[in-house]
Amino acid sequence: MLRKILAGGAVAVLAVALTACSTQNPTPDQVKAAQSDGAQALNTKDPIELTVWESLLGPDEFVKEAGAKFTAQHPNITIKYVNVESGDAAKQIALDGPAGKGPDVFAAPHDTLGDLVSGGHVLPTQDLDAVKKNVTPAAVTADTWTDGKMYGYPVDADTYALFYNKALVPNPPKTYDDVVSFAKQFNAANPGKYGFVMDVGNFYYTGAFMTSGGNRLFGKDGLDETAPNIDNAQSVAGYTAFQKLHEILPVKAADMNTATADSLFAAGKAAIEVSGPWNVKQFTDKGVKFGVVPMFSLPGDSTPATSFTGVRTMFVSAYSKHPAEANAFAEFLTTPEMQQLRADICGTLGVSTTKLTYKNDAIAGFADQMSTTFAMPKIARMAKVWDALNAASANIWDGKDVQSELTNAQKAVLAN
């Protein structure tokens, strides 16, 4: 049951806050003041529309179906889906929220938590006990900030691994050298096709190349903002190996992004792709017979390269006119029934404390990779990492000096 109890002292505050903001969104301070004395009761009489930002290719369908089920329980509340990709939402809320054009609930990776909390863009989780009952401890930890409060509602976890086309790859690679050897032979025998593809200008993927020997962004727990570890010896060696992959994928970084890599694999023009479970549905629908195995090991290592993992979280906007109802819907998405629905539709890894079933065996490959992952750091300085390392990754791929690019990126990340 969703919590519907409201401490009496908060009722008057809430009424004042909502009345004062009847023509515009409440400020974060007003909403927090309205919530300060306890969880809010749901409005069960007046028509309410909640706007939810989510991505395409599965999450959109999930929000719509989950929204219909939520409305069946709360007939006065309807859910309006709007496409804002989860990777863009944290920046977009900072613009649209204060302007009164933002969502009530939006999806974003857990690593944006520091920026969202410090910017006052999101509200704390309301019924923490209910969420802890629904989702794994690791997911709760991912969305818990340094103030000890949890923000948002985890709905799935993701990482990346190797998709391989079973018709083109007899034995999926286990090492860096395996990838290079296979791709050279495949490229030579299949003009116009590629043995290996990935988004080479995206640090989410290229970050795996800096993890050799246990090297980790911002330290082993991802919280040491004074130690990015971006331009140390392990990172330089890893990105040097990354740069050499240009020999088997001779395409400029600007022409090898996620959309391009996905389309090549979906069309049978790429044998192996680094990607995540969000593509399981797309590739299945395209009729590709594929498998998924863990990442290849980096030179000098014997275990799969460490991939980033993220906890996809439904955050409640601090600018929402309906914070109680928004929290209720976001919490609803963490229930076992909704997490199973999300797994069925999106093919993603759930974070449910209840065992989920998956339609596609490929998910097992991502489950294997999850044993060699590193949660994306959630400190506020992480907001500076993406632009700096995306640019460095692209430049390194295109032949720029590895050490110089990584040193410049670290300086950008550490800049005040």
Sequence and secondary structure as in RCSB ss.txt:
>XXXX:A:sequence
MLRKILAGGAVAVLAVALTACSTQNPTPDQVKAAQSDGAQALNTKDPIELTVWESLLGPDEFVKEAGAKFTAQHP
NITIKYVNVESGDAAKQIALDGPAGKGPDVFAAPHDTLGDLVSGGHVLPTQDLDAVKKNVTPAAVTADTWTDGKM
YGYPVDADTYALFYNKALVPNPPKTYDDVVSFAKQFNAANPGKYGFVMDVGNFYYTGAFMTSGGNRLFGKDGLDE
TAPNIDNAQSVAGYTAFQKLHEILPVKAADMNTATADSLFAAGKAAIEVSGPWNVKQFTDKGVKFGVVPMFSLPG
DSTPATSFTGVRTMFVSAYSKHPAEANAFAEFLTTPEMQQLRADICGTLGVSTTKLTYKNDAIAGFADQMSTTFA
MPKIARMAKVWDALNAASANIWDGKDVQSELTNAQKAVLAN
>XXXX:A:secstr
       HHHHHHHHHHHHHTTTS   HHHHHHHHTTS      SS EEEEEEE SSSHHHHHHHHHHHHHHHST
TEEEEEEE  HHHHHHHHHHHTTTT   SEEEEEGGGHHHHHHTT B B S HHHHHHHB HHHHHHTB TTS B
BSEEEEEE  EEEEETTT SS   BHHHHHHHHHHHHHHSTT BS B  TT HHHHGGGG GGG  TTSTTS  T
T   SSSHHHHHHHHHHHHGGGTS   GGG  HHHHHHHHHTT BSEEEE GGGHHHHHHTT  EEEE   B TT
 SS   EEEEEEEEEEBTT S HHHHHHHHHHTTSHHHHHHHHHHH  B  BSS    S TTHHHHHHHGGGEEE
   STTHHHHHHHHHHHHHHHHTT  HHHHHHHHHHHHH  
